[in-house]
Amino acid sequence: MEHPTAAPDSRTLAREAHRREDWPVASASFAAAGEGALTADDLAAYGGSEFWLGHMGDSMRLCAAAYDAYRAESRPADAAISAVFLGILHLAMGDEPQGTGWIGRAGRLVADLPECAAHGYVLFTTEVVPNLLRGRPAEAATAARRIQDLGRRLGETDLITIGIHSEGRALLRSGQPADGLALMDEAMMSVLDGRLTPFNQWTLYCFTLEACHEVGDVRRMSRWTELTEQWLATRPAASALGPAFGGMCAVHRAQLHLLHGTWDEAERAALVAAQVEGVRLDYAAEAWYVIAESRRLRGVPGAAEAYDEAHSRGRNPQPGRALLRLADGDAEGAHRSVRSALAAAGDDPLRRVPLCAAAVETALAAGRIGDADAAVSELEQTASSWGTSGLRAVATAARGAVLLAEERVVEALPVLTDACRRWQELGAVYDAARTCASLAEAYRALGDEESARAETALAEATYQRLRARRTPSDAPDGLTDRECEVLVQVAEGRSNQQIAEVLSISDRTVARHLTNIFHKICVTSRTQAVRYAIDHGLVTTR
């Protein structure tokens, strides 16, 4: 039988540990006290401790018990806050029916109450978040300002900060990036100042990094990730914000590694992040997508399976899956997949950005310059509206690639040079290398072989350092898919005009491809090129 003084002592120890955010001690002490000896506040604190330790089932069970205890103690406002917390957890785990059910309970509880903090949290979950998800940023901004006003009247820093952040997100989504990001930066300062409760720190960090990634603000995303990790490193180990927060950090760290070309590190971080599936299913899905991308870019096995893992958790596997198909040599199939994905994506311009970027790549590989040009125009419009560094780099590089494909080499050269500079400033070394390769092609078309060699050498050095997959496994000497197709046509005895007709490209494009092919395989005549194609297994007879 438990000693009669054990429960009070354990409760006191648990409460003190919870106040200093020592989750393991708080959890163990609450458990030692026994749930039957705990107050409603104790049950809520116990459930919160279990959340930070990553024990989601126990956390939700205890918070539900706290909800019942608050109702029994006639404390509807506190019960409503517990219900909101439970609703958020269920939604994050992909359980929409229970999530909306708990939030609905919270709304009914506060309907007839005097003004209190619970009204703000209900407002956030019922009007801010849904309106943002449904593409109604003006309504979300109005609700966010109401939360701020409520927070100021009540002296609730958490509500004020949530309202400021939410207004920023709404402005960002409505095409006012400067004002929106400034408000989100202001809210993040409160996160790093430690002025918020742990759960709100976690929530606002996640939302801020999601927004930065969505609008392509790479610099801001990198800086907030860096500052947050520095802040976390200053906290005592016992008060670390647990597996949930660590998993969120790992997702964003993996996304940045992917951009910066540190692909092994991207996969390692994403594998850590994938473990948060029991907390945030959407983040686990994103982690698997990053894993797939890192494998595709390196050309290692398992990319297709990782895209499937992301898909099974609700993450659209496009455009990565289509680009994997392109890397395997199926340009037409890849382009069909991207076009289908664009049709399914709706009219959200930010959601369409990665699909449009892939559409440019697949369309050019398939010889469909008109499709590529249409995708570039959309990218340019989105980049102009939001004006972030990442979006401008994507749009500029895509425009340069299309100009080059259209043989407008003089126009393409400054655009590609600008794109290369933008990628380098963002630390996107792989994208910069790909642009260098396009620059080499442009210089070669203008007869500047010295500049072409310099750009090619720079690109090749980066590819080798990154161990990047550049071409299908059977394409030798850095030949692209299209160059292999042209070489096969040459080996089959066709003239430039006939090749142009077969591949639906212009005579001048065929000539440009041949110039690049001859340079890469170190030949000077069509006869030598035919011998090369036979020797390397591209054709068996002439």
Secondary structure, 3 states (H helix, E strand, C coil): CCCCCHHHHHHHHHHHHHHCCCHHHHHHHHHHHCHHHCCHHHHHHHHHHHHHCCCHHHHHHHHHHHHHHHHHCCCHHHHHHHHHHHHHHHHHCCCHHHHHHHHHHHHHHHCCCCCCHHHHHHHHHHHHHHHHHCCCHHHHHHHHHHHHHHHHHHCCHHHHHHHHHHHHHHHHHCCCHHHHHHHHHHHHHHHHCCCCCHHHHHHHHHHHHHHHHHCCCHHHHHHHHHHHHHHHHCCCHHHCCHHHHHHHHHHHHHHHHHHHCCHHHHHHHHHHHHHHHHCCHHHHHHHHHHHHHHHHHHCCCCHHHHHHHHHHCCCCCCCHHHHHHHHCCCHHHHHHHHHHHHHHHCCCHHHHHHHHHHHHHHHHHCCCHHHHHHHHHHHHHHHHHHCCHHHHHHHHHHHHHHHHHCCCHHHHHHHHHHHHHHHHHHCCHHHHHHHHHHHHHHHHHCCCHHHHHHHHHHHHHHHHHHCCCCCCCCCHHHCCHHHHHHHHHHHCCCCHHHHHHHHCCCHHHHHHHHHHHHHHHCCCCHHHHHHHHHHCCCCCCC
